[in-house]
Amino acid sequence: MPFRAPHVSFVSFAVEVQSSGVTQAMIVETDLHLNPRHPAYDRLALTQLIAAAEAYTSANVEGPSSIRLISTRSGEI
């Protein structure tokens, strides 16, 4: 089942290999600003996106996982 949520433009998965072990990473591209100092930053929308991604990984990813958010907005920082 694909991950769908407001403000998401693309989702991919990667495997991260670290000395502590292997982790599945869910990479989410979003149109939200991730910098809290940006005037268009939307804390509620970001919190909802994170909660939806966490619920998705809990239900669909086996083993350790992480979520990486990437903003597609220019002028992020």
N, C-alpha and C positions, 0 to 999 in steps of 0.2 A: 504494500500500500504506500503510495507516494506521500510525502509530507507536503501539506498545503496549509498556509496560514496567511493572514493579511500582511502586506509589506514584504513578502518573499518573492524574489524574482528567479532564483536558481538554488538548487540544493545538490550537493555532491558529497561523496564519502571518500575518506582516505584512511590508510593504515599508518599510524605513527609508531615507530620503533624507537624506544628509549631504553636506557639501562635498567629502568624499573619494570620494563615489560612492553607488551604490544597493546595499543589502544585503538579502537575504532573512532574516527573523528567525523562528525557530521558538520559540513561546511555550508553555512547558510548566507546567501547574498540577500541583502535587504536594502530598501530605499530609505530606511530610517537613519537619522544621524545618531552616531554612537557616542559622540563627545557631549557630555553634560553641559558644557559651556556654550555650545552652539545654540543660537536663538530658536531653531526649529526642533531641538531635542524634545522627544515625547517619551517621558519616563513610563507612563502607563502602557503605551503601545509596545515599548521595548520589553517591559516586564511580562506582558502577555505573550510576546513572541518567544521569550526565553522559556516560559512555563510550557508552551505548546511544544517546543523542541525537546525539552526535558521529558515530557510525557511520551513523545514519539520514540525517543531513544530508549526509554525504560521498557516500552512495549515491543520494540522491533530490533534492538541491537543486543546481541549476546556478548556478555563479558564487559570489561571496562570500556567506557566511552567518554568522549568529550564533545563539546559543541564550540564551533568557531563562527563568530558573526563577522561578516565583511560588509561594510557600507558601500553602496554603489553611488552615493551622493558625492558631488565634488565639494571642495571646501570643508572637508570633514574636520581638519585640525587647524 
